[in-house]
């Protein structure tokens, strides 16, 4: 895995994007970050092991523009699939109070705990380079659509 914290050409790209109108810059970056987040989204969905489909369906990408910053997030879970963190990290044995199981009400149930099945962290670790590449490709595609020619980055020695 390459060191994705040291991206070459970032300063030049930032300077170029700053020269564009703010709305165009934010639209390009929103699109690019969404493309990168979608790489993670697909890998996260593929890594979900314990599921009836609810957890996989709850994985989604959101983007946000606030105070001049564009961000993208991969969100997991909803009202039905609220247990993503329990699958990722597992649970210790614990007591559940006031639960209805199969139409019978119990005042307390001893839960044996559950094994962890990480699916988020492995996706982030394995797809970081692919996500960065997707972001760069999307920026190039959007700039090309706007009539601005860009060159693909030169391969770094050793890759």
N, C-alpha and C positions, 0 to 999 in steps of 0.2 A: 504494500500500500504506500502511495506517495504521501509526502507531508502536505496535506491540503490546507494547512495554515499559511503556507508560503506560496502565494499564487503570483506568477510572473505576469507583468503587463497590467496589473491592477491600477496603478497610478495613472498610466496612460489612458486606460479605459475610463476611469473616473473623470479625468480632465476632459475627454471627448464628450462624455455624457453631460457634463456641466455646461458645455457649449450649446447643447440642444435646448429648445424650450422646455420648461419644467414639466408640462403636461406630457410631451412626447417622451421625455426621460422617464417619468413615473410609469407610463404605460409600457414602455419597453422593459423596464426593470420588473414590473409586476408580472408581465408575461414570462420573463426569463426565470424569475424565482419560482413561479408556479410550475414551470417545466422541470426545474430541479427538484422541487418538492414532490412532484408526481413520480419521479424515479424512486424516492423513498416510499411513497404511498404503495406502489405496486409490490415492492419487496416486503413491506410490513404485512400487507394482505396475504402474500404467499407464505409468510412465516407463522401465521396464526395456526396453532395446532389444535387447541381445545375450543371447539366452537360448533354451534348449530347454524352459523351463517350471520347471526346478529352482530358479532364483533367485527367480522370482515366488512359487512355493509356499513358499519359506523365509521370506518376510516375515510377521512376526507381532507382535502387541501383547502385552506383559506388564505386569502391575501389581504393585506391592510396597508393603507397609506395614511400615516399620521405624523404630524410635525415634520414634514419633509422627508420622512423615511418610509421606504417600502419594505414590507416583510411578508414572508410566506410561512405558514405553519401546517404541519400535518397533525390533525386532531383525531383522537381515537376515543370512541365511546359516545353514548347518548343515554336517554332515560331507560332504554331497554338493556343496552350493553354497557353498563356502568362499571364493569369488573375488569377492565383492561389492565389496570395496575396489579390486580390480584393474580392474573395469568402471568404477567411479566415477572413479578417478584415472588409469587407464591404467598401462602398464608401459614401462620402458626396454628396449632390446635387452639380452639376457642369455643366459648359458649355463646349460642344464639338464643336470645330470649324472645318469647312470644312469636312462634312461627307456625304457619299452617302448611302441612305436608299431606298431599293426597286427600284433602278434605277434612283432615283431623287437625285440631289445634293442640299444640304443645306449649307449655309455659316456658320450657327451656330444652335445647338440644345441644349435645356436645358434638362440635364439628371437628373432624380429625385433622384439619388443615389440608393444604394442597401443595403439590410440587410446583416449582417454578418452571415456566416454559417461556423463556425470553424470546421475543419476536421483534421488539423495537430496536434494542441496542445492536443486535447482529446486523439488522438492516442498515443502520447508520454506519456501522463499521465497514461493511462490505460494499456499500454503494456511494460512499462520499465522492470518490473520483468520478464516477459516472454522473452524479448529480451536478458536479462542477462543470463537467463537459457539456451536459444538457443546457445549463445556464448560458455558457458561452455560445453554443450553437444557436440557441433561441435569440440571443442578442444579435448575432450575425444575421440570422434570418429576418428579424424585424428591421434591422438597418438596411438590408438589401431591398426589402419591400418598400422602404422609404426612399430608395434610390441612392443609398450611400454604400459604396463598395467597401467591403472589409476583407481582410485576408485571414485565412485560418492560421492559428498559432503554429509556430514551428515545433516539431517534436523535440522534447528535452532529451539529451543524451542519457542513456541508461534505462529508458522506458521501453 
